[in-house]
């Protein structure tokens, strides 16, 4: 290029400008692409997208110990977002936890972890956010009582628990371990959920990665402890779990709650190399025994009140021996997540159910029809049967609190979801599903689904079975949620049965259509 400029200034300058501009655009495109990946690794969209709102436009409500905090708009809108921010402003927020106007940020924003992110990576994330479509979305007021609403009071917390500083590689560790450490301790902010003590941030006092309660769920121990951590897992099992939400081999169970969202929005979209690096780093951490098995009180599973509840509500799917059905119903026996120190996640799954994932059937929200005592008893039972061992529930109010926090479509405590996959939504719509499912009687679930499923599969040939099942369940919710004919059985039981039948018909239509069995007064295939 310099040679052209030297020998022909007239055309050469034009050529230099055009080529330089193209190179700059190419550099910007690469920077934005890298920033998009890094923002995915940080799962920024999870906390900055309100239900039903635009991605990154903020106003997601974070339930924290000091009150409800609404997240800011990260789009480049000049009035309500980051349109007037600079890369320096953004790095200051990431690195120091200080806003553009000099205000201290609440540690609900994980700057105690993001401080470890390098300046080039911070700039890439900022470039990506600036490339988004601006969304004019004013931030709604947070609900933080006095004295926590006085931001200057945060100086005490910062002095005690926060030290700014980018990640420093360990010269004695491999490049892979250091990469994993950078992700786990930085953008991944794993300790935000998995540290025992959240209030102290990313510090040595936080019960690092040993497990703890977050927003009513229990984030398990992810240190190399053999009983409650990942010590008994192979690297491949941990990697597969982080990528899919379910592990192969003898590692039963599926991800639920915030972890499932993190996997769907973040971990599943990261490279295999980065996930393996994170696992390699976790292997280097000190194993933490969150409770000593020898200190657990004796639990007589045979005589426990939860035994009868389990046989009535759970054994038809998870089997009397807790082994489930391989590839369809996860085992409870030997399930590490079930045996975590805290029972919160088990309780929340019982109360709220689970949609289909990784080939596993959806789980009805059976707890919606159980008393708090029954939920507590069956939770203790599954956590201490078939060789399992975990602390029993001592705070009985925990179930009532969890019930109030559990908002899911399957439990009937949340609005009907939206179908996330456009091709599945289009296929379900083209099959005339909305009309076909309106006012449908229990005994017609099977024949109606048998008529719909081939049409939906033909219209969306590349769709996953999980997405079809969940999509049809969403369509049924919208068609029947307010139908008084379902009131007697209870909406949670009706939609749970529909979801289970949709899964069964999709997996084995001929067998299931020929051999339905009644469960809870509704037809459900064997």
N, C-alpha and C positions, 0 to 999 in steps of 0.2 A: 504493500500500500504506500509506503514512504517513497518507493521508487516512482510510482505513478505521479505522486504529488510533485516530486522533484522535476520531472520532465514535462509536465503539462498541467500547470496550476489551474487552468480554467476547468477542465473536465475532471482533473484529478481530485480537486476538493470536493466536487459533487460525489465522485465515486467513494472517496474516503468517508464522507458523511453518511452515505447510504449503507456502506458496509459496516461502519461503526455503529449505526443505529440498529442494524440487524443483529450484530453481535450483542449489543446491550439488551435488546429484546430477548435474545436467546438466553443471556445470563439471567435476566429477570425471571424468565419462564422456569429455568432450572432452580433458581432460588425459591420461587413460589412452590414448585413441586416438592422441594426438600422441606419447606415449611409446612406444607400440607401433611406430609408424613410425620413430622415431629409433633404437630398439633394432634394428630391421631394417636401418637404414642402417649401424649399427655391427656388424652380423652377430654379435650377442652369442650367438645360439643355437649357432653353429658351435663355439665353444670351450667352451661350458658345457653340452654335451649329449654324454654318452658313447655309443658305439655300443650300441644296444639299450636305452638308458636313457631316462628321462623328459626332455623338453625343459627346459633351464635348471637341471637338478638337479646339474650338475657331474660331476666325476670323468673328464672327457676328459683324455687324456694328451698333453701338449705335449712334444715332443722338442726340447730346447734344448741349446746348447753346454755348459751347466753340469749337465745331467741331465734326468730326466723329472719334469715338474711336473704335478700333477693339479689341475684347476680347481675352484673352489668352487661350492657350491649357491647359485643366485640366487633361488630361490623363497622365499616368505615363511614358511617353516617356522621356528619359534622356536628349535628345538634345533639344527638343522643348516644353516639358511639365513640369510636376511636379516630374519627375523621380528622381531628385537630391534634392528634398525638404524633410525636416523632418516635423514631427508633430508640432514641435515648430515653424518652419518657417510658416506653414499654420495658426496656431493660431495667430501668430503675424499679419499676413495679415488680418485675420478675426477681431481680437480684436483691432488692432491699425491702420490698413490701411497702413502698411509698407511692402514693398516687401522683398524677400529673400536677395536682394543685398543692402537693406537699403533705397531704393527710396520710396518717398511718392506715394501712389496710388491715382488716380483720384476718386472723389466721385461718378462717374458713377458706380463704384463697391460699393455696398451699405454697406460699413463697418460701416457707422454711425448707421446702424441697427444691423449688424452682431456682433458688439462689445458686444451686449447683450447676445450672444450665449455662453453657458457654455463651459468650457474646455473639459469635457467628450463628449459633442455633437460635438464640433469641431474635436476632435480626431476621432470620429466615421465617420464623413463625409470624413475626410482625408483617413481613412482606406478604405472606399468605393471607392473613386476616385483612390486610389492606386491599387485596384482590377480590374480596367477596363483594356481593351486591349490597349496597348500603340499605339498611332497614331502619326506618324512623320508629324507634320503640323506646319511649321514655322509661327510665327505671322506676319501678314502683317502690314506695317506702318500705324499708325493712321494719320488723317489729322487735326491737331490742329495748328492753326496759333499762331504766337508770340503775346503776351507774355505768352499765356496759355500753350505753349509747354515747358516752363521752370518749371520743377516740384518743384523746391525749392520755387516757388511763392505760392505753395499750403499751406505753413505754415501760411499765413494770414488767409485763409479760415478755416484751422484747429483750429487756435487760437480762432477765433470768434464763430465757430459753432460746433466743435466736442469735445466731452468728452468721453474717453474710459471708459467702465465699464459694467460688466455683469448685466443681469436683476436681480433686487431685488424685490422679492415678497412683496405684500402689506399684512401686517399681519392682516389688517382689512377685507380683501377680502377672498372669498372662494377659495378653491383649483382649482375649475373650472375656475374662473375668472383669477386667476394668471397664469394658464396654457394658457388661451387665450391671456393674455397680453404678455407672453413670445413669443408666435407665431406671434401675430400681430406686436409687437414692435421689434422682432428679426428676425428670419428666414423668416417670411412672408413679411417683409419690406413693409407693406401695404402703409405706408406714402410716400414711394418712388414715388408712382403714385397719391395717394389720398390727399396728403398735398397740400395746395394752393401754397406754395412757395418752389420749389424743391431745389433751390440753397443753402438753409440754412440747408439742411439735417434733421436729426431727432432731432429737437429742438423745444422749445416752440414758436419760431418765425415763424414756418413753416405753420401756418394755419392748425393745426393738423387735418387730416382726413376730412376736410371740402370740398374737391374737388378741382380739378385743371387740367390744360392741361399737357399732357405728350405725346411727339412725335406725335403731331397733332391730338390726341384724347382727349376727356374730361373724366377724371376719376371722377365719381360723389361723392357727399357728402355721407359718410358712418357713420356719427354721428346720434344720435337718433332724428334729426330734422324731424318734421312731413311732411313737404312739399317736400324738396329736399333730405332728408336723408332716414334712415330706420325706422323712428319713427312710421310710419303708417303700417309697415310690421309686421307680427307675426314672432316669432322666427323660426317656421317651414318654413315659406316662405323664410326667409333669408338663412337658412340652405340648402333648396332645390335649391335655386338660386346658391349658392356657389358650390354645388355638381354637378349641371346639366347645369347651364347657363340659366335656365328659372324657374320662380316661379309659384306655383299653385294659384288658387283662383282669387282674384281681383288684382293681381300684373302682369299686362301684360308686354310683352317685352322679349327680349332675349339678351344674352351677345354678344358683338361684339368687334373686335379689340384686343388689348393686354389682356383685361379681359377674352375674350373667350379662348385665348391661355393659360392663367394662370389656368383657370378652367380645360381645357383638360389635361394639363401636370402636374398640381400640385394639386389643391383643390379637384378635383374629385377622386384622388387617396389617399386622406388622410382619416383617420378614422372619423366616425360620431362623436365620442367623442371630437376629436380635433376641428372639424368644429363648433360644438355646443359651445365649450369653447371660440372660437374666437368671436362668436356672443354674448355670455354672456359678454365678455370683452367690445365689442363695445357698448353694452347697458349702460355701466358705464361711457362712455365718455360724455363730455359736448356737448349738442346739439348746432350745429352751423347753423345759418340761413344765407346761402350764398347770398341771396338777399331777400328783403322784398316785399312780394306780393303787399302790399298797395302802394309801390313806383313805380310799373311797369306802363309804359305809356299805355294809353287806346289803345286797338287793336280791330278794327272793322273787325272781321273775314269775315263777309258777303261781305264787299266791298274790301277786300284785294286782291292784284294781285295774291297771291298764291292760292286763292280759285279755279280759273280756271285751274291752273296747277295741283292742287290736283285732280280735277275731271277728267282731261285728263290722268294723269299718274298713279294715286295711288288708286282711289276710287274703281276700279274693284276688287281689292284684300282687301284693308283695309276698304272698304265700305264708303259711304258718311258720316255716323255718326262716323267714326273713330273707330268703335268697332271690326273690323276685323272679323275673323271666328274662333270660339273657337277651340283650339287644332290644328289649321292649319295656321292661319295668325294672328300674334299678334296685339292686339289693340293698337292704338295710344292714344285714349282717356283715360285719367287717368294714363298714363304711366309715372312713376317717372323719368326714364332715359331720356325721351323726354323733360322733363321739367327741366333738370339740368341747372345750371347757364350758362355753355358754350354750344354752338350749334355744337361743333366740331364733336362729335360722330354721331349725326343725319346726318350731311353733308357727313361724310365719308361713312356711310351706303348707302345713296342715290347714291353716286358716285361709290361705289365699290361693292354694293350688299352683300348678305350673302348666304353661302351654307346652306343646310338643317341641322337642329339640333333639338333635343328633340321633334321630331314629327312635327315640323313646316316646312312649305314649304320653298324652297330656294327663296331668293328675287333677282330678276334681277337687274343689275346695271343701273337702269333707268336714273340716273343722267349723264351717259356717253353720252346720246343723248339730254341733256338739256343745255341751256345756264347757265352761272354763275348766272345771275339775276334770272332765273327761279328756280334754286336750292336754292338760298337765300330766295326767296319769299315763296316757298313751305315749307321751313324749319321754317320760322316765322309762317306760317299758322298752321302747325301741332302742334307747341309748344304753340299756343294761341287759339285753337279751342276746342269745346266740353267740356268746363270747364278747359282746360289746361291754365297755365299761366307761362310765362318765358320771360326773356329779349329778345328784338328783336335784330337782327344783325345790328350793326352800322358800322362795318368794312367790306365793301363789298369785299375787296380783300381776305377775309378769304376763300372764295370758290375757287378762283383761286389757292391759296396756297395749299388747301386741294386736289384739283384735281392733282396737280403736285406730291403730296406725296402718292396718292392712287394707289397702284399696286396690282391688283387682277386678277385672271383668268376670273372672270365673267365680269369684265370691259374691258378685252382685253389688259390690261396694264402690265400683268405679264405672265411668261411662264405657260404652262399647268402644273397643279399640279401633284403629284404622289399619287397613291392610298395608303393610310396609312395602311389599313387592308390587310394583306397577303391573307386571305381567300377570300376576296371580289375581290382582284386583280386577283387571280387564277380563280375564278368563271367567271369573266368578260372575261378573256382571253379564257377560255375553251368554252365559248358560241360563239366564233367567232365574238365578238363585233366590233373589229377594222375594219374588212372588211364590216360588216353589216352597219356600220355608215359612211362609206366613200362615199362622193358624194350624200348623202341622201337629197332629196327635202323636203321643209317644209311640204307639204301635206302627206309625208310618215313618219313623226315623230311618229305618233300614231300607225300605223300598224307595223312599225319596232320595236318599243318599246314593243308592245304587243307580238311580237315573241320572243324578247330577255329576257324579265323580268322573265317568268317562268323558263327558263334555268338557269339564274343567281341565282334565289332564290333556285332552286333545288340543285345547286352546292354549295351554301353557306347557308344552312338552318338556321344557328344561327345568321346570319348577321342582323344588324339593318337596318330598312328601310332607315334611314338617310344616312348610309354608302353606300347602294346600289345606291341611287339617286346621291350622290356626286361622287361615283365611275363611274357611267355611264356618268355623265357630264364631268368628266375628260377624259374618253375614247373618248367622242364626240369631246372634245377640240383637242385632239391629231389627230383625224381623219379629222377634218374639219377646223382647225384654219386658214390655208392658202388657203382655197378653194375660188377662185375668184367669185364663184356663190353667195356667201354670202355677197359680198362687198356692194351691193346696200342697203340692209336692215341694215347693220352694224353688226359687229361680236357680240357686246355686246347684241344686241336684239336677235340675232339668238341663242346664247348659253343660254341666259336667258329664251327664250321660250322653248328650249329643256329641260332645268332643270325643269321648271314648269310642262311641260307635263309628264316628267318622274315621278315626284312626284304624279301628279294626276292619272296617269295610275296605279301606284303601289298601291295607296290608294283605288281606285274605278275604276278598268279597264272597267267593263261592262258599267257603266253609262257614263264614259268619252268617250269611243270609239263610243258610239251611239250619243253623243251630243256635238261635237266640235263647238266652236265659234271662229270667226276670231278676233284677237287682234293685232293691229299694222301691219296688212298685213300678219300675220302668224297664223297658226292654233294653238289654245290653248284651252283645254277643259274648260268647265264651272266649 
